[in-house]
Amino acid sequence: MLRTDMLKSKPLEGNARYEGFCIDLLSEMARIVGFEYGMSDVLDVIIDDVHSNE
């Protein structure tokens, strides 16, 4: 989920744009295991395209 305070201050960049349980979980796993990750928006907004032909 995009952070709601983006309109109140300067625009956030990278993973700081997102908030919520899944982001917190991913951040904690990355800290413990020691990996880096990047989040990006989906531009085509096609959800579940794999099952669209069924």
N, C-alpha and C positions, 0 to 999 in steps of 0.2 A: 504494500500500500504506500502511495506517495505521502510524504509528510505534509501535514496541514499548515505548518508554519513557513512554507516556502514563499508565500505571498507577503509575509510580514517583514522579512529581512532579505539580505542578498541571496540570490539563488544558490541552492546547495548543489554539489557536484558528486558524481560517483555514487558509492553505496550509501552516503549520508542522505540521499534523497528518499530513502525508504525506511519504514518503521513497521513494527508489529512482531508477533510471536515468532513467525518463521525467520525473520531477519535476525532477531535476537538469538535464536537457536543456531542458525548458520554462523553467525559471528562467534558464538561460544565454541562451536565445533572447530572452526578455523583456528581459534586461539589455542585450544587444547591439542589438536592434531598437528597444527603448524602448516596450514596451507593458506594461500591467498585466493580470493574469488572476486568476480566482478558481476554486477547486475546490469541489465539493460532492458529497455522497453521493447515489447513486441510490436513491430510496426504494421504487420498485416492483419492483426486482430482476428485471425482465423483460429477458433478454439476447437480442439479435438478433430483436426482434419483427417487423422488416420481412420476414424470411424464414420466419416461423412458419406461413404459409398454403401454403407450397410442399410 
